[in-house]
Amino acid sequence: SEPESLDAAFGTGQPEARVYMALYEGLLEYHPKTMEPIPAIAENWEINEDGTEYLFHLRKNAKFSNGDPITAKDFVYTFRRSLSPELASRNANLGYYIKYAEAYNSGSRFVRDTNGQFLLKKDLVKEGGSETVESNHEMQGAVTEFHKFIDSPERLTVKADEKERAKQLEADPKLKAAVEGKELVPVRGEDIGVEAVDDYTLRIKLYQPAPYFVQLLPHQLFRVVHQPSIENFGKNWMRVGNIVTSGAFKLSVHRPYDELVVVKDPNYWDAANVKLDAIEFYPLEESTTMMNLYKGGRVDAVYNHIVPPAWLDEIRPFKDEYMDHPEAANEYYSLSVKKPPMDNLKVRQALSLAINREALAQFRKTPKPLSNFTPDGIFPKYDEARKKVFGEKLKAENITVEEWSKQRLFDPEKARKLMTEAGFPVQKAGNGWSCPTFPVDKVTLNYNTAESNKAIAEFNQAQWKQNLGITIPIKNMEWKTFLPFRSGVQYQGIARNAWSGDYMDPFTFLNLFYSTQNDGATGWHDPKYDALLDSANKELDSQKRLEMLATAEFQVLQEQLVIPLVTQATNWMKKPYVKGLYPNPGTLHAWKFVYLERDPNKWDMNAENIMKEQDPQVEEQINRVKATMTAQK
C-alpha cells in the first residue's frame, strides 16, 4: 500500500513502518529476530531503581543525512513534536508515561494560585482516582533546574475545553472549589519529561514505572527528525530534495502509488556496515501483481500477507523462500458501538458468534482462529495469567475457559438466539434463515482495498447470510482514505482492523482501547478500564501485572467491542540470496542488517526451514552493535 505519510510520527500502518525503518532511527532499534531493543543512536543507557528515570548516552558520530550532528536536543524536539496536540499523532498515547506528556498532548492546563504556586495532584485527587505515587528514588544524571521541576510532585491538570472542564469540575466539588478563581496555564512541550542534559546525554522522566518502556523506543513515534528542515519547508518537508533523515538510508525517489526508492546514506553513523546500496518499495494494492513481479525476478521479496491464498499450496514446498510464522498481530472487525444497531450488545455478540473462525482460518490457509483479542502463543506467561483470570471470572457462569473459548469461535444457534433477544427475530426460511427486521441499511462492512481483505469480507458476509439470514453490504476504500474514516468512527456498523504489536508486551494490544483518543476505532471509552491499565503498569510484581492486564482483556471481550477473527502469521517470500531478513513477531526489520549475498554457495538453497537459518555475518553485526551496552539496572 502507498504510505499514509512519510512523517514517522504520523503514520500508523505497517506499509509506513517498513519505510520509516529505512529512513529514520531512534535511540534504540529492534533486534531483527526477537524485536528486543538494541542500541541505535543511543549506545547505552541507565535506569534508576524505581524505573522512573532513564539516561541515554548518544553516539558522538551520529549524523543526519545532510551531515548535521544528531544531539540530545534533536531528540527533545522530536519527542515534543510527536506528542504535540497540533500534530495529532494517533500514536501519541505510546508516550503517555512520560511525565506531563498526556497533559500536553490533550491540551490540558496547570492551575496556578495568586501566589504563583501550582496546585498539586496529590492534594486534590478525587477519592478512588488514580494518583501518582511520589517516593524517594535514585536520580540518573546531573542535577539541573529542569530536573528539579520534573522530579517535583506532579502538578494538577484540568481539561482545556470549557465544556469538558465544567463536567470535570462538577463531578468533583473539592476540585471545583480549589480551581475557582485560579489561573489556568497551558501545559507546554517544554514541560514534558524529556531533557537534554548535555549534547550527548538525554534524560527521560516517567510519572510512574512502565515495565515495557525501553521496548517502545524503537517505535517510529520516537525516531529522530530534523528540526531545521521541518521548520524551513513546512508541509513540504517530506518531499524529495527537502527531507532530511536519520536512518541508514535517505529518500531518493517517491512517485506516489508507483515507486519509493531509498539509497544508502554515507553520513549514517554505521554506514560502513550497511550492505544495501538502495531499496525499492512498490506500493501495489494487488497481491497477484506483486507475486508475478516476484516470480519474474523484478522484486527480491514480497512482504507479509501478500501471497494470495490461492497460491499457498503451490508456494509452501519452497521452504527456502516461503515464510510462514506466527506474529504478534491479530485481525478483527471494529464495531461502531455508539450507533444503532451496534449499540446493542446482543447484536454485537450475535454477529461474532455467527462466524466460523476455524473455517475462516482454513480459508485463509495461514492464520490461527482467534477467540481472544491478544494473540495466543506470543506471550506465554500472559497466556497462563489469562487462563487463570478468565477461569475465575467464568466460575459464576459454570463454564470452563476451554468451553468458553470454543463457544466464542463459533456458535450459530446462540447467535440466532441473541439476535432474536435483541429485537430482530431470526426465522427459519426453507433450508436457511431470515431476519427481515434487521436494519441492513444502517450496517456496512468496510475494508481497505486488498484482494485478501475482499475475500475475507465476502466469506464473513456469507457466514452472516448462512447463519443469521442477514446480508450485510460490503464496501472497499483506498488505504489513505480508509484510515481516517475508521479511526474517526465515521463508518456505520463494521470496519476491518488489524494490529501488529509495537513492542513485545500484551499491553500493546490492550492499549488500543485506552483513553478517549484510541486506536480501537469503536467509539468506546471507559475510565475504569484506563485506571485498571494504569494500576497494572504501576505493579512491580510481573505476575500480578499480567493478571491485571488479563482482567482488562476480559472486559473488552465481554463488552464485544470488536469481533476477533484470526491471529496473523507472516506470509511472505524472499529470494535465497536475500540475507538478514528474518521472520520476527512483528514483521518489522531494520534494513541495515539486510544484504544480498553474491556467492551462490552461501544462498539459502534447499534449506529445511529458512526461518531457523543463522547468518554469521548478520549475527556478528548485531553483536557489534550490542557491544556498547552496559549492565542495566
N, C-alpha and C positions, 0 to 999 in steps of 0.2 A: 504494500500500500504506500501511497505518497505520504511522507511525513507530515503530520499536522503542522509542525513548526520546527525550525532549526534552533529555536531557543530552548536550551536544555531544561530551563526551569518551568517551561510551559507545557511541553508535550507530555502525554501520559501513556501512549501505546508502545508496544514492542517495536513496530516499524521505526519509530523515532529513537527508541533506546539504543538500537543497534548502530544507528548513525552517530548518536551522541558519544558512544563508547569509542569511536574513532576520533571525533573532533575535540572532545573535552576530557579533562582528567581532574580528579578531586584530590583530597587529602589521602584517600585510600582507594584501592581498586579491588574488584572481585577476583578471587583465585579462579583460574579458568576451569577447574574441575569441581571444586567444592563450594565456590562462591563465598568462602570465608574472606574477611577483609585482610588485604595485604598492603604493604607500603606503596605509595604512589608519590605524590609531591611531598607528602609528609614521610620522612624516612624513619621516624619513630615517634612514640607518644607515651604519655604517662597519665594515669588515672588516680584520683585520690581515694581514700579508704571507703568513703560512703558513696562513691560513684556519681558525684555531682559536679566534679571538675575534671576537664581533660586539657592536657597541654600537648600541643603538636609542634614538633621541630621540623621545619621545612628544609628541603634541599636548596642549597645556595646556587645551584646551576640550573634551576628550573626557569624556563622562559616561555613566553607566548610566541605564537607563530611569527610575529613581526620583530622578535628579538628583545622585547621588553622583559625585564625580570619579573618573575611571579613572587610576590611577597605576601606576608600575612595581611596587609591592608587590602589586597585583592580578594582574599577570602572573606574579610569583613564586608566588603562591598557586595560580594556575591550572595552571602547569607542574607544581608539586609534587603537586597533586591528580590531574591527568591521569596522572601516572606512578606514583601510589601503588599498592602491592600490594592495598590494600583495595578500591579502585575496580575493579581487574582489567579495565581497558580493553583491548579487543582491538586497539586502535590504538597501544598504548603503545610498541611497537617503533619507531615513527616518531621517537621522541625518544631513541633509544639512543645517538646520537652525542654527546649532551650528557654531560659528564663525570659519572660515577657514576650516571647515570640508570638504566641496565640493572641495576646492582647494587642500587639502591634498589627498583626495580620487582620484582625477583626475590627480595627479602628477604635479600640476601647480608650477610655480616659482614666488617668490617675485623678485622685481627689486631693486638693491642697487646701489647708485651712488658712485663716487670716494671718497666722504667724509664720506662714511659709513652710509648714510641716506637712508632709504627705501622710494620709491615713494609711494604716497597715491592715492587711487582710486578716491577720491573726486576731485582731481586736474586734473584727466585725463580721466574721464568717458566720452565716446562719447556722443554727444548731442542726446537726445532721448533714451539713455540707461537707465538701471536700476541702480540707485545709492542708497547706504545705507545712511539713514539719521542719522547723528550723533547729539545727543542732550544731554543736561544735564539731568541726571536722578539719582535716588536713587541707592546707591550701597548696595548689600547684602553681609554681612560678613566682615572679616578683610581686611585691605589694605595689599597687598603683591606685590612683584616685578612683579610676573606673572600677577596679576590683572591690574597693571598699563599698562603692554603691551597689554593685551587682550582688555582692555577698551579704548585704544587709537584709533584714526581714522583708518579705515580699510586700509590695505596696498593694493597696486595694485598687481594683479597677472596676469601672462601670461601663455599660454599653454607651456607644456614641449616639445612636439613633434615639431621638427624643421619645418616640412611642415605645420602643423596646426598653429604654431606660425606665420609663414610667411604670411599665409592667414589672420590671425587676425590683424597683423600689416599693411598689405597692405590695409585693409578695413578702417583703421583709421590713416591717415598721422600724426596727432598730437601725437598719441600713439607711432607710429613708431619712430618719431624723439626723443621722450622722452626716449625710451628704448635703442636706438642705443648707443653702447659703454658701456653700463652698465652691471654690474654683475648680473647673474641670480642665485638666491638662492632657492634650493628646499624647498617647504613647508613641514615641518616635523609633525609627530604625536604630538610632544611636543608643537606645535604651536596652536593646536585646543583648543577651549574654554571650556576645562574641567580641573578643578583644585582640588587637594586635599588640602583644607585649613588647615586641621589637620587630624588625623587618622579617625575621625568620622564625618567630615564635607566635603561635596562635593559641589563645585560651578560650575554651567554651564552658559556660556555666549552665547547668541544668537546674530546674526548680525542684526536681526530685530525681531519684535514680531511674534510669531506663536501661534495663539489662541488655538490650539489643542495640544500644545507640551506635557503637562503632560499626555494626553491620549496616546501619543506614548510610554511612558516609560515602560509600561508593556510588550511591544513587545519583541520578542525573541532576536532581534539585540542588545538590551541593558541589557540582563540578564548576570549577572556577572560570569566570568570564572576564572579559577585558573592558574595564570601565570607560576609558577614553573613546574607543570605537563606538560603544553603545551610545554615549552622550553626543558624539560628533555626528553620527548618521541617523540617530533616532530609529524610526520603524524600519529603515533600510539597512540596519547594521548587519543583518544576516545574509545580504547579497554577496555574490562572488565579487571579490575586489575590495569589499568593505569589511567582511567578517575577519576577526582575529580570534584564533582558537588556542587551546592549551594542551591538546592531546597529541598523540603520536602522529596524527595526520591533519592536514588542512584542506579546506574546501577548494576544489579546482573547477568543477562543472556542476551546475544544477539547472536542469531543464525539467520543471515540474511535470509529473506523470510520465516522464520519459527516462531520465537518467540522472543519477547523482554520483559524482566521482570525487574521491578524496585522494590526496597524494601525500607521501611521506614528508614530514616536517623536519628539515635539518636542524631547526632550533630546539627540538624536543630534547629534554634532558637525557633520555636514554636512546637517542636516535641510533647510536652505534649498534644496538641490539634489535632494532626494528628491521625485519627482513623484507616485508612487502613494500614495493615502490608505489602501489596505488590499489585502491579498492573501488570497484564499480558496483553501485547499488541500482537495481532495476525495480521501480515501484509498480509492478504489474499486479492487477487485480485477478487476472485469470490464471489459475494454477496450472491448467493444461498447457497454456502458452509457455509458462516458466519451465515446466518439465520438458517440453520439447526443446527449449533452449539448452537445458542441461544435457539432454540426450545427444544434441548436436554438437556439444563441446563449446557452446558460446558462453556458458557460465560454469563456474567451478563448484558452486554449492547452491542448494536451494534450502531456505530456512524452514523451521518447523511449521507443520500444518499446511505445507504447500503440496505435498504428494497427494493427488486425488485418490479417494477411497477405491475407485475402480482399478487403479494401478497397483494397489498394495500387494496383491497376491503375486503379481509378476515381479515386483521390486524386492520383496522380502529375502529371496535367496542371495541377493548381493550383500552379504554380511560385511564386506569391506567398504561399502559405500552407504548403506542404509542405516539410519539412526532411529531407534525405537526405544525410548527410555522414559520412565515416569518423571514428571517435573512438578515443581511447586506451583501448580496452576490449575484452576478449575474453569469450567464453563457452566453458565447458568443463565436464567432469564430473570431480569429485574422486573418488578411489578409496581405499577403506579398506585400505591396503597391508599392514597388520599382521594382517588377519583373512582366513582362507581363504574362498573360493579366490583372493581378490585379492592374497594374499601371494605368489602365483606370477607372476613377471614375464611369462611367456609368455601367461598368461591375460589379463593387462592389455593386452599388445600385440595379442593376437588381437581383443579387443573393440574396440580402437581402429581397427585396420585394416579391420574389418568394416563401418564406417560410411562411406558415400559422401558426403563433405563437399561436393562440387560439387552433388550432388542436394539436399543439405540447404540449401545457400545459395540455390539456385533456389526451393526450397520456402519458405524464409524471405523471399525476394524482395529483401532489402536487404543482409545481411552478405556478407563475403567468406570463402571457405573458409580454415581455419587449420590449418597443419601444425606450426608452431612454438608457443611459448607466448606470447612477446611479440609483439603485433600487428605485422604488416608495414606499412610505409609511414608510420608515425607518427614514427619516429626514423631519418631517412635515414642518418646517419653510423653508427648502430648496425647498421643493415641491412648496410652494407658490411663492418663488422668481423665480423659474424656469418657472412656468406658466406665470408670468409677463414678464420676459425677452423674452421667446420664442414667446409670443403673440406680443410683439413689433417687433421682428425680422421678423415675418411671415406676418405682415400687408402688406408689399410690394408684397407678393405673393397672397394676397387676400384669405387667408385660416386661419381658426382658429386653435388654439393649439389642440383642440379635434379632428378636422378633420385630421390634420397633423399626430397626433399620431395614429389615426385609420388607416390611409393610410400606415404608416410605419409598422404596424403589418402584413399587407398582401394586396398586390395589384398586382396580376399576370398580368393583362393587361398592366399596366405601366412597369412592369418588362420586358415584351417582347418588348415593345417599346424602352426602354433604351438599351437593348441588341442589338437590330437592329441598333440603332443610334451609338452604339459602334463599329459597323463594323461586327457584327455577326448576320445576319438576322435570325429571328425565323419564321419558316414557318409552316402552317397547314399541318398535316400529319395524314390522317384518322380521328380518334377520338381524336388525341393528337397533339403534336407539335414536330418539329425537328429543330436543329440548327447545321447543318452539318459542318460549318466552325469554330465552337468554338474549340480552341486547348486543348482538354481534356488531351493530353499528357503532358501539362505544368501545370496542376492543380490536386492536390490530397487533399482530406480531411483527415488530420492526427489527431489522437486522442490517448490518453493514455489508456492502456488496462483496461477495466472495462465493465461489461455487460451492464450497463446503458448507458455508452458512445457509445458503439457499436449500441445499439438500437436507440439512437438519431441520430447518423451518418447515419444509414440506413433510418430513417424517412426523414431526410433532403435530402439525396440522391434521395429518391423517389419524394420529392417535386420538386426538380430541373428538374427531368426527366418529371414529370407530367406537370409542368407549363412553362418550357423552352425547353424541348426536349433535355436536356443535361444530360449525365450520367457521373458524376464525380467519379473517383475511390476513395475508402476509404482505409486507412492503419492504423493499430494499432501498438503502441510501448510501451514497458515496461516503467514505470514512470521515473525511474532514467535516462534512455536514452532519453526519450521524452523531459524532462525539458530543457536540454541544446540545443537540436535540435530546440525547439520552441523559446527559449529566444534569441538564436543566429540568428533567422530568416533564418535557413538553409532550411526550408521547401519551397515547391513551392505551392502557392495557399492559402490553408486554414489550420488553426490549432485550435483545440479545446482549449478553455481557460475558466477560471473562476476566480473570485476574491472574497475573503471574507475580509470585512473591517478590517484593523488592529486597527482602532480606530473609535469612533463614530462621524465622520465628513465627509461630502461628498468629501473632499479633498483626502481621502484615495483611491477613485476611479479615480478622475481626475489626481492624481499624477502618474498614470500608464503611462501617455504619456509625462511626464516632463523630460527634459534633453535628451542628446544623448543616454545615457545608461538607458533605462527604461524597465518596465515590460509589456508594451503594446504588445511587440513582433510583431511589424508590419514593422519596419524599418523606421518609420516616426518620424521626429523631426522638430519643428518649434520654433525658438527663440521667436517669438511674443507670442506664447502660453505660454512659460515659463515666459515671462515678465508679462503676464496677471495674472498668478497664483501668481507670486511674489507680484504684486501690491495688489491682493486680500488679501494676508496674512499680508500685512502691514496695511490694512484698519481696524481701530478700531471700526467702525460702523458695527455691525454684519449684519444688513440687506443689506447694500451696499456690504459687503464682499460676502454674498451669491449670490447676483445678478451678481457679477463679476465671481464667480465660474460657475454660470449658463451660462454666456456668453462663457466661455471656453468649457463647455459641448456641447453647440450648435455647436461650431466649429468642435469638434470631430464627431458629428453626421452628419453634412453637408459634411464633407470630407469622411464619410463612411470608417473609419479606421478599423472598426470591424462590425460584424453582431450581434447585440444584440439578444438574444434568450429568456431567462426567468429570472425572479427574483427567486433566490433559496429559498427553505424552508427547515427547519430541517425535517428530515425524518429518524427517528431512534427509537430505543426501549430500554427500561431498565426494569429490574425486579422490582417488587413492593418493594423489600427490599433495593434497591439502593437509598440512600438519598443524597440530596445535588447536584445532577447532573441536574441542572436546564436548561431549554432552554434559550438561550440568543441570541442577534442579530448576534453574530459572531460564535456561537457554539464552544467557547473556554472556558475551565473550569480549574480553579485552583483545582488540585486534593486534596489539603489539606482540602477542605471543604466537600469532598465526604466520605461517610461511609456506612457500611452495617448494617441495623437495625436487631438485633437478635429477637426482640419481635414481633411476628406476628400481635399482636394487633395494632402495630404502622405502619404496612406496608401501602403502598398506594393502598389499595384494594378498588375496587368499587368507585374510585374517579370519580366525574363527569367530571373533567378536570384536569389532572395531571399537566398541565402547569401553573395552578393557585394555586397549593397547596403550603402551607407555612410549613417550617420546623423550629420549635422553636430552636432546637439545632444549626442548621446552622446559623440562624439569630443572635443568641447570640454570636457565634464565629466571625461573620462578625463585629458586633458592638464592640466586644472586640478589634479587630484589628484596627478599625477606631477610637477608643477612644484616640489614641495618636495624632490624627491630631489637629493642631492648626488652628486658624482662618486664612484664606488665603486672600491675597490682590488681 
